[in-house]
Amino acid sequence: VRRMKDSDPSWKPTFIVKPDGGCQGDGIYLIKDPSDIRPTGSIQSRPAVVQEYICKPLLMDKLKFDIRLYVLLKSLEPLEIYIAKDGLSRFCTEPYQEPTLKNLHQVFMHLTNYSLNIHSGNFIHSDSVNTGSKRTFSSILCRLSSRGADVKKLWSDIISLVIKTIIALTPELKVYYQSDIPAGKPGPTCFQILGFDILLMKNLKPVLLEVNANPSMRIEHEQELSPGVFENVPSPVDEEVKVAVIRDTLRLVDPQKKKRKDAHDILPQPSPCVILLCRCPSLEQVLEANEELLDAGPAAPDTAQNAEAALPSLCLKQVFPKYARQFSHLRLVDRVAALFIRFLGVKGTTKLGPTGFRTFIRNCKLSNSNFSMAAVDILYIDITRRWNSMGIDHKESGNPGMCLQAFVEAFFCLAQKKYKSLPLHEQVASLIEFCECHLDALHRNRLLWDCG
């Protein structure tokens, strides 16, 4: 950063520092220069992510805001992604000004975290989804549309952002998934609801701020009735968005749904417990509705279908594999991860040992007179040592093997050695096809050998 600033004195960025593993805006602060990073101690003793702060965001009512969109990762293999059609817009509570040394500390101006702004005296709780310090994303889209903005293109850009982000995450997720649930073994039905925090630029370009693996699904907020006395009050905006996300996630991932459908023409099935999480004035009505279904006892086969038909249409829109063809060129690392997993060997591990790496090289016919097995060992040791020294993988910090990121780097090095005249993307793609071809041939030969 200092070198860039020295080469271009007109570049005067602001940075935002976020402590690793933090939540609810705890420990986040802004700086103007790398030397301003706070010394170690308390929350700052943890590693931190430093990002360039976006100084010219889109404003609404002179306030900075961000968007929380909920994304359902329904399946890793095959990859299946859904995006909620509505989300939350969370507003700062002080009029925005571009960061200066005088206002860097004003969190209510710069940080959109709900958990921070809720403590501001300017925070507005509203029963309307169109006003207040927390609104629906759809209400923002309506205002933008009324101004002539291309809302359709904005949604298309957001979908692209989400798919690219998930594609970047899936290789690592697959490695950890196989360590807990090995291939070919029966396992639980797994899914994940992710919270995507997105900021809009003045030109309506969406920028990813962060992805939350455990987003809050609370549909109420605390209200102080008297000093020290608090009460949980329903939040209509949260209820509007989050209830629909949870309801439709359960409808999509229900593992019994297919079984009920297959058995429909064979035997009458008992009525499923349908969680009627439609927008209701109170949670008591939801409970009463579910109790009525439970008390009804066994029902005719079409009762379940009628109950499903009575629910609102899905708020979750499938974006992958629907748009898979547009993003297939970005899934090269997914295929590299498949090679990595194939040679892990030890059940439950997420790191590749030296023997596994050598086996990968031999089976894929990557060693020759110009690249000996001794050079293979040196490559393994150098890259593994560098990645392990970063201390990124806390789960297996005691395991000195090669993590996925290190394997990807080694794979790129091998691709550059083998296909020197090609661009990097084509180098990697060519080496993947080369490895997959040799491994498929090896697999066929083993099958023939087993068959005598």
Order of alpha helices (4+ residues) and beta strands (2+ residues): alpha-beta-beta-beta-beta-beta-beta-beta-alpha-alpha-beta-alpha-alpha-beta-beta-beta-beta-alpha-alpha-alpha-alpha-beta-alpha-alpha-alpha-alpha-alpha-alpha
